[in-house]
Amino acid sequence: KASSAAGSGALAKTGTSILRGVTAVWLAIAGLIGGIARGIGHGARDLDPELRRDGIGLFILSIAVVSAAGVWWSLEGFVGHLIRTITGGSVGVLAWAVPIVLVVIAVRTMRSPDKAGPAGRQLIGWAAIIGGVLGLVHLSHGTPRPADGNAMNEAGGAVGYLFSAILMDLLKTPWVVAPILVFVVLFGILVVTGTPLHQVPQRWQDFVDLATGRNKEEPEPATK
């Protein structure tokens, strides 16, 4: 019995030592990974804001290229099929426009960072524009339901359904829902461009002057 107890005690000590060793190794690995992650985080925060915007813009541009390969050029294989399934299921009949929209967002992010404003504002604005347009498309196709997958893909997809079906269930008539979705699109444009509603007439006049080549600050004729 004494030898059995001694053997059990030795086994327990060995198990405890192994457990402590595994725990120490695990904590060391966790500390190393945590240190790397914190270093990356601090490095990202130390980057110049314009470089961060360029990185975001290039990332969006990369997604645009990949989506174009799947939607426009029928990329074969699992990735191509996945791209077409996601875009078709999300935005329906306007899947072909996804690469174009992504390019516009990327170029605007990189070219005019001062005009683009905070990323949160851009996210809200583009979500309103895309959702409102897809909602109108879905509404024009009779607001199909998810049970009819083919009809969803030929309309506004899942996004269009979310923006139109709830309003249709509440208001029951497209004659009320359609103007609301138009207002959503207009709101998104105002948010993306950073234009308060009271400045719309002035911005419109500036656009007309630019389109017609008129300069509001024409130099006065020189007096003799």
FENNORJO-V941580 format. One record per residue. N is the residue number from 1. PHI is phi in degrees with one decimal (none if undefined). D_LAST is the distance of its C-alpha to the last C-alpha in Angstrom with 2 decimals. Layout:
# FENNORJO-V941580
n=N phi=PHI d_last=D_LAST
n=N phi=PHI d_last=D_LAST
This chain:
# FENNORJO-V941580
n=1 phi=none d_last=124.56
n=2 phi=-63.2 d_last=123.31
n=3 phi=-66.4 d_last=122.09
n=4 phi=-64.0 d_last=120.40
n=5 phi=-65.5 d_last=118.60
n=6 phi=-64.6 d_last=117.55
n=7 phi=-63.6 d_last=116.22
n=8 phi=-64.3 d_last=114.24
n=9 phi=-65.1 d_last=112.80
n=10 phi=-64.9 d_last=111.76
n=11 phi=-63.7 d_last=110.18
n=12 phi=-64.7 d_last=108.24
n=13 phi=-64.2 d_last=107.01
n=14 phi=-64.0 d_last=105.94
n=15 phi=-62.5 d_last=104.10
n=16 phi=-64.5 d_last=102.37
n=17 phi=-64.4 d_last=101.32
n=18 phi=-63.1 d_last=99.93
n=19 phi=-61.5 d_last=98.03
n=20 phi=-64.3 d_last=96.54
n=21 phi=-63.6 d_last=95.57
n=22 phi=-61.6 d_last=93.87
n=23 phi=-63.0 d_last=92.07
n=24 phi=-63.9 d_last=90.86
n=25 phi=-63.6 d_last=89.58
n=26 phi=-61.4 d_last=87.87
n=27 phi=-64.9 d_last=86.16
n=28 phi=-65.0 d_last=85.05
n=29 phi=-63.4 d_last=83.54
n=30 phi=-61.2 d_last=81.88
n=31 phi=-63.5 d_last=80.45
n=32 phi=-65.2 d_last=79.12
n=33 phi=-63.4 d_last=77.48
n=34 phi=-62.4 d_last=76.06
n=35 phi=-63.6 d_last=74.65
n=36 phi=-63.0 d_last=73.00
n=37 phi=-62.0 d_last=71.55
n=38 phi=-65.6 d_last=70.21
n=39 phi=-63.9 d_last=68.76
n=40 phi=-64.1 d_last=66.98
n=41 phi=-61.8 d_last=65.71
n=42 phi=-65.2 d_last=64.37
n=43 phi=-63.6 d_last=62.84
n=44 phi=-65.5 d_last=61.09
n=45 phi=-71.0 d_last=59.72
n=46 phi=-79.1 d_last=58.50
n=47 phi=-65.1 d_last=56.48
n=48 phi=-62.1 d_last=52.71
n=49 phi=-53.9 d_last=51.66
n=50 phi=-66.8 d_last=49.56
n=51 phi=-67.4 d_last=52.65
n=52 phi=-63.1 d_last=54.74
n=53 phi=-65.1 d_last=52.29
n=54 phi=-62.4 d_last=52.34
n=55 phi=-62.8 d_last=56.12
n=56 phi=-64.0 d_last=56.22
n=57 phi=-61.9 d_last=53.80
n=58 phi=-67.3 d_last=55.88
n=59 phi=-64.2 d_last=59.05
n=60 phi=-63.8 d_last=57.71
n=61 phi=-64.0 d_last=56.59
n=62 phi=-63.8 d_last=60.13
n=63 phi=-63.0 d_last=61.59
n=64 phi=-62.2 d_last=59.28
n=65 phi=-63.6 d_last=60.60
n=66 phi=-64.7 d_last=64.20
n=67 phi=-66.4 d_last=63.79
n=68 phi=-64.0 d_last=62.18
n=69 phi=-61.3 d_last=65.17
n=70 phi=-79.4 d_last=67.53
n=71 phi=-86.6 d_last=65.79
n=72 phi=-86.2 d_last=64.04
n=73 phi=-105.9 d_last=66.23
n=74 phi=49.6 d_last=69.57
n=75 phi=-53.4 d_last=70.50
n=76 phi=-83.6 d_last=74.29
n=77 phi=93.4 d_last=76.65
n=78 phi=-63.1 d_last=76.94
n=79 phi=-63.7 d_last=73.35
n=80 phi=-61.1 d_last=71.86
n=81 phi=-63.8 d_last=74.20
n=82 phi=-64.4 d_last=73.40
n=83 phi=-61.7 d_last=69.63
n=84 phi=-65.6 d_last=70.09
n=85 phi=-66.6 d_last=72.49
n=86 phi=-68.2 d_last=70.18
n=87 phi=-66.7 d_last=66.99
n=88 phi=-64.3 d_last=68.80
n=89 phi=-71.1 d_last=70.70
n=90 phi=-84.8 d_last=67.68
n=91 phi=-118.9 d_last=64.92
n=92 phi=64.1 d_last=66.97
n=93 phi=-67.1 d_last=65.34
n=94 phi=-94.8 d_last=62.01
n=95 phi=-60.1 d_last=63.62
n=96 phi=-63.5 d_last=61.63
n=97 phi=-87.5 d_last=58.39
n=98 phi=-58.0 d_last=59.60
n=99 phi=-60.5 d_last=58.36
n=100 phi=-64.8 d_last=54.91
n=101 phi=-62.7 d_last=54.60
n=102 phi=-64.5 d_last=55.80
n=103 phi=-63.9 d_last=53.26
n=104 phi=-60.3 d_last=50.41
n=105 phi=-63.0 d_last=51.73
n=106 phi=-64.7 d_last=52.18
n=107 phi=-64.6 d_last=48.73
n=108 phi=-64.5 d_last=47.10
n=109 phi=-64.9 d_last=49.26
n=110 phi=-84.7 d_last=48.34
n=111 phi=-83.5 d_last=44.71
n=112 phi=-128.3 d_last=43.33
n=113 phi=-63.2 d_last=45.70
n=114 phi=-70.0 d_last=43.17
n=115 phi=-82.2 d_last=42.65
n=116 phi=-67.1 d_last=46.34
n=117 phi=78.3 d_last=47.45
n=118 phi=-60.9 d_last=51.11
n=119 phi=-62.7 d_last=53.78
n=120 phi=-61.7 d_last=55.56
n=121 phi=-64.6 d_last=52.58
n=122 phi=-63.5 d_last=52.28
n=123 phi=-62.0 d_last=56.02
n=124 phi=-65.1 d_last=55.99
n=125 phi=-63.8 d_last=52.98
n=126 phi=-67.0 d_last=54.31
n=127 phi=-62.5 d_last=57.78
n=128 phi=-67.0 d_last=56.48
n=129 phi=-62.6 d_last=54.54
n=130 phi=-64.8 d_last=57.46
n=131 phi=-64.3 d_last=60.08
n=132 phi=-65.3 d_last=58.30
n=133 phi=-63.7 d_last=57.76
n=134 phi=-65.8 d_last=61.35
n=135 phi=-62.8 d_last=62.62
n=136 phi=-65.2 d_last=60.98
n=137 phi=-61.9 d_last=62.47
n=138 phi=-63.8 d_last=65.87
n=139 phi=-64.0 d_last=65.64
n=140 phi=-68.4 d_last=64.88
n=141 phi=-98.9 d_last=68.08
n=142 phi=87.4 d_last=70.27
n=143 phi=52.0 d_last=70.28
n=144 phi=-64.3 d_last=73.15
n=145 phi=-102.3 d_last=75.29
n=146 phi=-57.6 d_last=76.27
n=147 phi=-62.3 d_last=79.72
n=148 phi=-104.3 d_last=78.15
n=149 phi=-61.4 d_last=76.65
n=150 phi=-64.0 d_last=75.61
n=151 phi=-65.8 d_last=73.77
n=152 phi=-62.6 d_last=72.00
n=153 phi=-67.9 d_last=70.82
n=154 phi=-90.0 d_last=69.55
n=155 phi=-116.8 d_last=67.60
n=156 phi=-96.6 d_last=65.66
n=157 phi=66.7 d_last=68.29
n=158 phi=-65.0 d_last=69.36
n=159 phi=-66.0 d_last=65.86
n=160 phi=-61.2 d_last=65.22
n=161 phi=-63.6 d_last=68.63
n=162 phi=-61.9 d_last=68.00
n=163 phi=-80.3 d_last=64.72
n=164 phi=-111.1 d_last=66.07
n=165 phi=-66.6 d_last=69.83
n=166 phi=-63.3 d_last=69.90
n=167 phi=-65.2 d_last=67.44
n=168 phi=-65.9 d_last=69.45
n=169 phi=-64.7 d_last=72.66
n=170 phi=-83.7 d_last=71.16
n=171 phi=-102.5 d_last=69.18
n=172 phi=71.8 d_last=71.21
n=173 phi=-137.2 d_last=68.46
n=174 phi=-68.1 d_last=65.72
n=175 phi=-68.8 d_last=63.52
n=176 phi=-99.7 d_last=63.06
n=177 phi=-67.3 d_last=63.25
n=178 phi=-59.0 d_last=60.56
n=179 phi=-60.6 d_last=57.74
n=180 phi=-62.8 d_last=58.81
n=181 phi=-66.2 d_last=58.56
n=182 phi=-62.6 d_last=55.09
n=183 phi=-63.7 d_last=54.06
n=184 phi=-63.0 d_last=55.64
n=185 phi=-63.3 d_last=53.51
n=186 phi=-62.8 d_last=50.31
n=187 phi=-61.2 d_last=51.34
n=188 phi=-61.1 d_last=51.86
n=189 phi=-63.4 d_last=48.38
n=190 phi=-62.9 d_last=46.86
n=191 phi=-68.4 d_last=49.02
n=192 phi=-62.6 d_last=48.25
n=193 phi=-84.2 d_last=44.48
n=194 phi=65.0 d_last=44.66
n=195 phi=-108.3 d_last=42.99
n=196 phi=-64.0 d_last=44.10
n=197 phi=-60.1 d_last=44.68
n=198 phi=-72.2 d_last=41.99
n=199 phi=-94.0 d_last=39.34
n=200 phi=-59.8 d_last=40.36
n=201 phi=-58.2 d_last=37.81
n=202 phi=-67.2 d_last=34.91
n=203 phi=-64.1 d_last=36.41
n=204 phi=-64.7 d_last=36.86
n=205 phi=-65.1 d_last=33.25
n=206 phi=-62.5 d_last=32.23
n=207 phi=-66.2 d_last=34.64
n=208 phi=-62.2 d_last=33.33
n=209 phi=-61.9 d_last=29.73
n=210 phi=-68.1 d_last=31.07
n=211 phi=-69.2 d_last=33.24
n=212 phi=-92.1 d_last=30.59
n=213 phi=78.7 d_last=27.93
n=214 phi=-85.5 d_last=25.60
n=215 phi=-108.1 d_last=23.73
n=216 phi=-66.3 d_last=23.69
n=217 phi=-108.1 d_last=20.97
n=218 phi=-69.9 d_last=18.31
n=219 phi=-65.4 d_last=15.04
n=220 phi=-71.1 d_last=12.33
n=221 phi=-61.3 d_last=9.50
n=222 phi=-69.3 d_last=6.51
n=223 phi=-94.2 d_last=3.75
n=224 phi=-80.4 d_last=0.00
